[in-house]
């Protein structure tokens, strides 16, 4: 809206001003997202190194701050190698599908009140659809590589996605019952409170508390993050679905994976920790913009993702399936019923 009014003030046609403002907004947001991913990736490597009592990247730039950018240029200038027996068209489309869907999911994520690219009424369904479609890039890469290891990895990814998408869906339903809306901004506003201790009204401190660990662990499995990285288990599948990829296509897969990871961190923040809302409605907490609080909460969950990666050993495949189908599915389904009863009978009288 800010750019639309600015361009309209310059005498531009309203339709052209609106289109240009949307383009500029998306471009600036994507640049910010890419720079943030670069430093979060460095933080991931530093945390992992600290747990293992190593120093991590510390040579390129002060404290290693430019290491991710050095890796970026290395991937961009390396040669793209396509296996002779691969389906070349699908082989090259697969990483584009992965990174495009990962970027598209961020369109409905609100960083502050009215700070969102697309504030649609069914934002949570759109986001759920984008995260579900992300597995198609993996399946396409595994099949098009015409190699047994990527193909087995793609099959694992499909089974893993189906197993944990169901639990994530039920967790989201419990939050929707509390908020009464499918709009992500409305879900955050439903957790707002006028008192001093605003965090007491966040969903994590309500009857929905058991859903946060289920959503967090399911997000690990959804993004193929350790200890659920069986799609990329190097002892069994070499490098998994992207074993035949190099250079920029590999970089796109890597970028798509981290975009999805940070998106899940953002979802944890929105659904359970109040999104852009400060924990206390007093100074100096209210001095910080909502976008800063939202980014800090994303960093907190990303730190938790990194610690799990560094500390928890990889699950066996049967353990992965059992956790999803025999523990998370019945628990989340039961909690949908419990939450519905709470909203219907208890909450109106509080």
C-alpha positions as CSV (number, residue, x, y, z in Angstrom):
1,X,0.0,0.0,0.0
2,X,2.9,2.4,0.8
3,X,4.5,1.9,-2.6
4,X,1.1,2.1,-4.4
5,X,0.3,5.5,-2.8
6,X,3.9,6.6,-3.7
7,X,3.6,5.6,-7.3
8,X,0.1,7.0,-7.6
9,X,1.4,10.3,-6.2
10,X,3.9,10.4,-9.1
11,X,1.0,10.3,-11.5
12,X,1.1,6.7,-12.5
13,X,-2.0,4.8,-13.6
14,X,-3.5,3.0,-10.5
15,X,-3.3,-0.5,-12.0
16,X,0.3,-0.1,-13.1
17,X,1.2,1.5,-9.7
18,X,-0.4,-1.4,-7.9
19,X,1.4,-4.0,-10.1
20,X,4.8,-2.2,-9.7
21,X,4.3,-1.8,-5.9
22,X,3.6,-5.6,-5.5
23,X,6.7,-6.4,-7.6
24,X,8.9,-4.1,-5.5
25,X,7.5,-5.4,-2.3
26,X,8.1,-9.0,-3.3
27,X,11.6,-8.3,-4.6
28,X,12.6,-6.5,-1.4
29,X,11.1,-9.2,0.8
30,X,12.9,-12.0,-1.2
31,X,16.2,-10.1,-0.9
32,X,15.7,-9.8,2.8
33,X,14.8,-13.5,3.0
34,X,17.9,-14.6,1.1
35,X,20.3,-12.5,3.2
36,X,18.6,-13.8,6.4
37,X,18.9,-17.4,5.2
38,X,22.6,-16.9,4.5
39,X,23.3,-15.8,8.1
40,X,20.9,-18.4,9.6
41,X,22.8,-21.1,7.6
42,X,26.1,-19.8,9.1
43,X,24.5,-19.9,12.6
44,X,23.4,-23.5,12.0
45,X,27.0,-24.4,11.2
46,X,28.3,-22.5,14.1
47,X,25.9,-24.1,16.6
48,X,26.7,-27.6,15.3
49,X,30.4,-26.9,15.6
50,X,30.0,-25.5,19.2
51,X,28.1,-28.6,20.3
52,X,31.0,-30.7,18.9
53,X,33.6,-28.4,20.5
54,X,34.8,-27.1,17.1
55,X,35.2,-23.5,15.8
56,X,33.1,-23.8,12.7
57,X,33.6,-21.4,9.7
58,X,35.9,-18.6,10.9
59,X,38.2,-17.8,8.0
60,X,36.2,-16.0,5.2
61,X,35.4,-12.6,6.6
62,X,35.4,-11.5,10.2
63,X,34.3,-14.4,12.4
64,X,33.4,-16.3,9.2
65,X,30.5,-14.1,8.4
66,X,31.1,-14.2,4.6
67,X,31.5,-18.0,4.4
68,X,28.0,-18.5,3.1
69,X,28.5,-15.9,0.4
70,X,31.7,-17.6,-0.6
71,X,29.9,-20.9,-0.9
72,X,27.2,-19.2,-3.0
73,X,29.8,-17.9,-5.6
74,X,31.5,-21.3,-5.6
75,X,28.2,-23.1,-6.6
76,X,27.3,-20.4,-9.1
77,X,30.5,-20.7,-11.1
78,X,30.9,-24.5,-11.0
79,X,29.9,-26.6,-14.1
80,X,26.4,-28.1,-14.2
81,X,26.7,-31.8,-14.9
82,X,23.7,-33.8,-16.1
83,X,23.9,-37.6,-16.2
84,X,23.7,-39.0,-19.7
85,X,20.9,-41.4,-18.8
86,X,18.8,-38.8,-16.9
87,X,15.5,-37.2,-18.1
88,X,17.1,-33.9,-18.7
89,X,14.0,-31.7,-18.8
90,X,12.5,-33.0,-15.5
91,X,16.0,-33.2,-14.0
92,X,16.4,-29.5,-14.4
93,X,12.8,-28.5,-13.5
94,X,12.9,-30.4,-10.2
95,X,15.1,-27.9,-8.2
96,X,13.1,-25.0,-9.7
97,X,9.9,-26.5,-8.4
98,X,11.4,-27.0,-5.0
99,X,12.7,-23.5,-4.5
100,X,9.7,-21.8,-6.2
101,X,7.2,-23.5,-3.8
102,X,9.5,-22.7,-0.9
103,X,9.4,-19.0,-1.8
104,X,5.7,-19.0,-2.5
105,X,4.8,-20.2,1.0
106,X,6.2,-17.0,2.4
107,X,3.6,-14.8,0.6
108,X,1.0,-15.2,3.3
109,X,3.3,-15.0,6.4
110,X,2.6,-11.8,8.4
111,X,5.6,-10.1,9.9
112,X,3.6,-7.4,11.7
113,X,0.1,-6.0,11.7
114,X,-0.7,-5.5,7.9
115,X,2.9,-6.4,7.0
116,X,2.2,-9.3,4.7
117,X,2.5,-9.7,0.9
118,X,-0.9,-11.4,0.5
119,X,-3.3,-11.2,3.4
120,X,-5.8,-13.8,2.2
121,X,-8.6,-15.3,4.3
122,X,-7.5,-18.9,3.7
123,X,-3.8,-18.2,4.3
124,X,-3.3,-21.3,6.4
125,X,-4.8,-23.6,3.7
126,X,-2.5,-21.9,1.1
127,X,0.5,-22.5,3.3
128,X,-0.5,-26.1,4.0
129,X,-0.8,-26.7,0.2
130,X,2.6,-25.1,-0.6
131,X,4.3,-27.3,2.0
132,X,2.6,-30.4,0.7
133,X,3.5,-29.7,-2.9
134,X,7.2,-29.3,-2.0
135,X,7.7,-33.1,-2.0
136,X,7.0,-33.1,-5.8
137,X,10.4,-31.5,-6.5
138,X,12.1,-34.4,-4.6
139,X,10.0,-37.0,-6.4
140,X,10.8,-35.5,-9.8
141,X,14.5,-35.3,-8.9
142,X,14.6,-38.9,-7.7
143,X,12.8,-40.3,-10.8
144,X,14.6,-38.1,-13.4
145,X,18.1,-39.0,-12.1
146,X,17.6,-42.6,-13.4
147,X,19.6,-44.0,-10.4
148,X,18.5,-46.3,-7.7
149,X,19.7,-44.2,-4.7
150,X,17.8,-41.0,-5.7
151,X,14.7,-43.1,-6.6
152,X,14.7,-44.8,-3.2
153,X,15.2,-41.4,-1.5
154,X,12.1,-40.0,-3.4
155,X,10.0,-43.0,-2.3
156,X,11.0,-42.3,1.3
157,X,10.2,-38.7,1.0
158,X,6.7,-39.4,-0.3
159,X,6.0,-41.8,2.6
160,X,7.5,-39.4,5.2
161,X,5.5,-36.5,3.9
162,X,2.2,-38.3,4.0
163,X,2.9,-39.6,7.5
164,X,3.6,-36.2,9.1
165,X,1.3,-34.0,7.0
166,X,-1.7,-35.6,8.6
167,X,-0.5,-34.8,12.1
168,X,0.4,-31.2,11.1
169,X,-3.1,-30.9,9.6
170,X,-4.8,-31.9,12.9
171,X,-2.5,-29.6,14.9
172,X,-3.5,-26.7,12.6
173,X,-7.2,-27.6,13.1
174,X,-6.8,-27.2,16.9
175,X,-5.4,-23.7,16.4
176,X,-8.1,-22.8,14.0
177,X,-10.7,-23.8,16.5
178,X,-9.2,-21.4,19.1
179,X,-8.7,-18.5,16.6
180,X,-11.9,-19.0,14.6
181,X,-10.2,-17.9,11.4
182,X,-8.1,-19.3,8.6
183,X,-6.2,-16.0,8.2
184,X,-2.7,-16.0,9.7
185,X,-3.0,-12.4,10.9
186,X,-6.2,-13.1,12.7
187,X,-4.6,-16.2,14.4
188,X,-2.0,-13.8,15.8
189,X,-4.5,-11.2,16.8
190,X,-6.5,-13.9,18.6
191,X,-3.5,-14.3,20.9
192,X,-3.3,-10.6,21.8
193,X,-4.0,-9.5,25.3
194,X,-4.2,-6.0,26.9
195,X,-2.7,-6.9,30.3
196,X,0.9,-6.8,31.3
197,X,1.7,-10.4,30.8
198,X,0.7,-10.7,27.2
199,X,2.4,-14.1,26.7
200,X,-0.1,-15.8,29.0
201,X,-2.7,-15.5,26.2
202,X,-0.4,-17.2,23.7
203,X,-1.6,-20.6,22.5
204,X,1.5,-22.3,24.0
205,X,0.2,-21.5,27.5
206,X,-3.3,-22.8,26.8
207,X,-4.8,-26.2,26.3
208,X,-3.0,-26.4,23.0
209,X,0.4,-26.8,24.7
210,X,0.8,-30.5,23.7
211,X,0.4,-29.6,20.1
212,X,3.5,-27.5,20.0
213,X,6.0,-30.4,20.4
214,X,4.0,-32.5,17.9
215,X,4.1,-29.7,15.4
216,X,7.8,-29.0,16.0
217,X,8.8,-32.7,15.6
218,X,6.5,-33.1,12.6
219,X,8.1,-30.0,11.1
220,X,11.5,-31.7,11.5
221,X,10.2,-34.7,9.6
222,X,8.4,-32.5,7.0
223,X,11.6,-30.7,6.1
224,X,13.8,-33.8,6.2
225,X,15.7,-32.4,9.1
226,X,17.8,-34.6,11.5
227,X,17.0,-36.9,13.2
228,X,14.5,-37.6,10.4
229,X,16.8,-37.0,7.4
230,X,16.3,-40.5,6.1
231,X,15.7,-39.0,2.7
232,X,19.4,-38.0,2.7
233,X,20.9,-40.8,4.8
234,X,24.4,-40.8,3.5
235,X,25.2,-44.3,4.9
236,X,22.4,-45.8,2.9
237,X,21.6,-43.5,0.0
238,X,24.9,-41.6,-0.5
239,X,23.3,-38.1,-0.7
240,X,19.7,-39.0,-1.4
241,X,17.6,-37.5,-4.1
242,X,20.2,-34.9,-5.1
243,X,23.2,-37.2,-5.4
244,X,23.4,-36.6,-9.1
245,X,23.1,-32.8,-8.8
246,X,25.9,-30.3,-8.8
247,X,26.5,-26.5,-9.0
248,X,23.4,-24.2,-9.2
249,X,20.7,-27.0,-9.2
250,X,22.2,-28.4,-6.0
251,X,22.2,-24.9,-4.6
252,X,18.5,-24.5,-5.4
253,X,17.7,-27.7,-3.5
254,X,19.7,-26.5,-0.6
255,X,18.1,-23.1,-0.6
256,X,14.6,-24.6,-0.9
257,X,15.3,-26.8,2.1
258,X,16.4,-24.0,4.3
259,X,13.5,-21.7,3.2
260,X,11.1,-24.5,4.2
261,X,12.9,-24.9,7.6
262,X,12.7,-21.2,8.4
263,X,9.0,-21.2,7.2
264,X,8.2,-23.9,9.7
265,X,9.9,-21.9,12.4
266,X,7.7,-19.0,11.4
267,X,4.6,-21.2,11.6
268,X,5.6,-22.3,15.1
269,X,5.9,-18.7,16.1
270,X,2.5,-17.7,14.5
271,X,0.5,-20.6,15.7
272,X,1.8,-20.9,19.3
273,X,4.0,-17.9,20.3
274,X,1.9,-15.0,19.2
275,X,3.7,-14.1,16.0
276,X,4.7,-10.4,16.1
277,X,3.3,-9.8,19.6
278,X,5.7,-8.9,22.4
279,X,5.8,-11.1,25.5
280,X,5.1,-8.2,27.9
281,X,3.0,-5.1,27.2
282,X,5.4,-2.8,29.0
283,X,8.5,-0.8,28.0
284,X,11.0,-1.6,26.7
285,X,9.3,-4.6,25.1
286,X,6.7,-2.4,23.4
287,X,9.4,-0.2,21.9
288,X,10.6,-2.9,19.5
289,X,8.6,-3.2,16.2
290,X,6.5,-6.4,15.8
291,X,8.6,-7.6,12.9
292,X,11.7,-7.7,15.3
293,X,9.8,-9.8,17.8
294,X,8.7,-12.2,15.0
295,X,12.2,-12.5,13.7
296,X,13.6,-13.2,17.2
297,X,11.0,-16.0,17.7
298,X,12.0,-17.5,14.3
299,X,15.6,-17.4,15.4
300,X,14.7,-19.2,18.7
301,X,13.0,-22.0,16.9
302,X,15.8,-22.2,14.4
303,X,18.2,-22.6,17.3
304,X,16.1,-25.5,18.5
305,X,16.2,-27.0,15.0
306,X,20.0,-26.7,15.1
307,X,20.3,-28.2,18.5
308,X,18.2,-31.2,17.6
309,X,20.4,-31.7,14.5
310,X,23.5,-31.7,16.6
311,X,22.3,-33.8,19.5
312,X,19.7,-36.4,18.4
313,X,20.8,-39.5,16.5
314,X,19.1,-40.5,13.3
315,X,15.9,-42.6,13.6
316,X,15.5,-45.9,11.8
317,X,12.8,-45.9,9.2
318,X,10.4,-48.1,11.1
319,X,10.8,-45.8,14.1
320,X,10.0,-42.8,11.9
321,X,6.8,-44.4,10.6
322,X,5.7,-45.7,14.1
323,X,6.1,-42.3,15.6
324,X,4.0,-40.6,12.9
325,X,1.2,-43.2,12.7
326,X,1.0,-44.7,16.2
327,X,1.8,-41.7,18.4
328,X,1.3,-38.4,16.7
329,X,-1.8,-39.2,14.6
330,X,-4.0,-40.6,17.4
331,X,-2.7,-37.9,19.9
332,X,-3.4,-35.0,17.5
333,X,-6.8,-36.5,16.5
334,X,-7.8,-36.9,20.2
335,X,-6.7,-33.3,20.9
336,X,-9.0,-32.0,18.1
337,X,-11.9,-33.5,20.0
338,X,-10.6,-32.2,23.3
339,X,-10.1,-28.7,21.9
340,X,-13.5,-28.6,20.3
341,X,-15.1,-29.5,23.6
342,X,-13.1,-26.9,25.4
343,X,-14.1,-24.2,23.0
344,X,-17.8,-25.2,23.0
345,X,-18.3,-25.8,26.7
346,X,-15.5,-24.3,28.9
347,X,-14.2,-21.3,27.0
348,X,-17.5,-19.3,26.8
349,X,-17.7,-19.3,30.6
350,X,-14.2,-18.2,31.3
